[in-house]
Amino acid sequence: FPVVPEEEREDVQLAKKYLESFYDFKEEKSSLLKSKGLDQMAAKIREMQSFFGLEVTGQLNRKTLDMMKQPRCGIPDVRSYS
Amino acid sequence: TFPHSPRWRKEDVTYRILNFTPDMLQADVEEAIAKAFQLWSSVTPLRFTRVYSGHADIMISFASGFHGDFYSFDGPGGTLAHAYPPGNDIGGDAHFDEDENWTKFTTYSGYNLFLVAAHELGHSLGLGHSNVFGALMYPIYMAKDTRDYRLPQDDIDGIQALYGPPRESPALPTKASPPQQPTEVTPAEEPTEVSPPEAPTEPTPSKAPERPEDCDPRLTFDAITTLRGEILFFKGSFVWRKSPYFSAIEHDTISSFWPALAGGFDAGYEVDKKDRVLFFKDGQYWAVSGYNIEPGFPQPIQNLGFPSSIRRIDAAVHDQNTKRTYFFVGNKYWSFNENTQAMERGYPRKIAADFQGIGHSVDAALQRNGHFYFFHGPNQYEVDIKSKKLISKMRSNSWFNC
């Protein structure tokens, strides 16, 4: 079924937080660079999908979101704590 | 690994448990963490010693939400724990989210502390995440049966790339004498021991070590103890069990009795009046009663009165008549009074000075029917307990009806 808008917004927030925590994603705050931020986020989603052996689409599909909701270690997957 | 591959530049690493989760018995937390360390020490030269005060290399704590570093925890689920790569101060420390439900079981109602601690301690030793599904260092928690848990190959390759393989290779028949002991000059009549080949420097492919044949004439043992009338012979992770009730020798693994001690022992002895067996590995010892490890263990062997220069012992044997326990280290031995729980004055003494005919180190020791049996390489020496005179010399595996 299509994802209802509210749930979709929550999933995007969850994904942003996940990618910031574990894939060194930095969200673009300025609206001018919004499109750049979306490209960056898609690139980080691809990096995460590749790490977990998921289909690399750059899109927040169900499998990718399910993987982001799994209990896990707090260490980043792609770089250490500074 | 982490960028620049930080690692501990020493083999003796200390840890301290700063606090405990109310979800589990303190003894179960201690056992889970000791078992997690054992997993890594069994495939590297690293030795882990628990300290109870001051600073340790790896400080372990439970906390929730913001807890003083830049990575706050997030309530139940999500992030379970995190740990820092080797380094000063916070380096090496491991933090567990108290908002999770911690358990020693592998049910789905909580997170198994041993599994999560083993993963986090991998980070404390310098490992990053693995994307090999099923590897211990895979970032996502997966409940597994922990009774006979073995480190997956990917994790062994990773940790051995940082620290190399363990000092002695379990498959070799002789027990490497402790490096800090003076080399023993074996008396002329002793067969010259074939010194084990140099351990390979590149990571050892982790083939599961095979149990030596019962009647292999070169068979040697790491430790031997009695236990409730039976005799247990230890080598690596293997146990030979000789029972007065059955003629056949039973073959087991240590993990089938004490999963937390699966890595093997240097020594063991029974104080039968207390139904208690003490096992020694490197600088620590555990007390067990049957299958149960007593709470508060492991403890440093210095708690028994050994000087800090002693990092491990070779063998131990208890004489229930005199209530004395003899500890053997290199060519010397100590006498411990089980009544006063203290080392006796005037020790250590030379083994050769008191035990006629035992002119070398002792790998393992056993007392039975009024005799001591001292094991050295593939031979054992039967000694009368009272006179301390040598009675006979036999093959180490003469107990196996060969």
Boltz contact constraints between the chains, C-beta under 6 A:
constraints:
  - contact:
      token1: [A, 51]
      token2: [B, 131]
      max_distance: 6.0
  - contact:
      token1: [A, 70]
      token2: [B, 140]
      max_distance: 6.0
  - contact:
      token1: [A, 71]
      token2: [B, 77]
      max_distance: 6.0
  - contact:
      token1: [A, 71]
      token2: [B, 80]
      max_distance: 6.0
  - contact:
      token1: [A, 71]
      token2: [B, 141]
      max_distance: 6.0
  - contact:
      token1: [A, 72]
      token2: [B, 139]
      max_distance: 6.0
  - contact:
      token1: [A, 72]
      token2: [B, 140]
      max_distance: 6.0
  - contact:
      token1: [A, 73]
      token2: [B, 119]
      max_distance: 6.0
  - contact:
      token1: [A, 73]
      token2: [B, 139]
      max_distance: 6.0
  - contact:
      token1: [A, 74]
      token2: [B, 71]
      max_distance: 6.0
  - contact:
      token1: [A, 74]
      token2: [B, 79]
      max_distance: 6.0
  - contact:
      token1: [A, 74]
      token2: [B, 82]
      max_distance: 6.0
  - contact:
      token1: [A, 75]
      token2: [B, 82]
      max_distance: 6.0
  - contact:
      token1: [A, 75]
      token2: [B, 123]
      max_distance: 6.0
  - contact:
      token1: [A, 77]
      token2: [B, 129]
      max_distance: 6.0
  - contact:
      token1: [A, 77]
      token2: [B, 139]
      max_distance: 6.0
  - contact:
      token1: [A, 80]
      token2: [B, 2]
      max_distance: 6.0
  - contact:
      token1: [A, 80]
      token2: [B, 3]
      max_distance: 6.0
  - contact:
      token1: [A, 80]
      token2: [B, 85]
      max_distance: 6.0
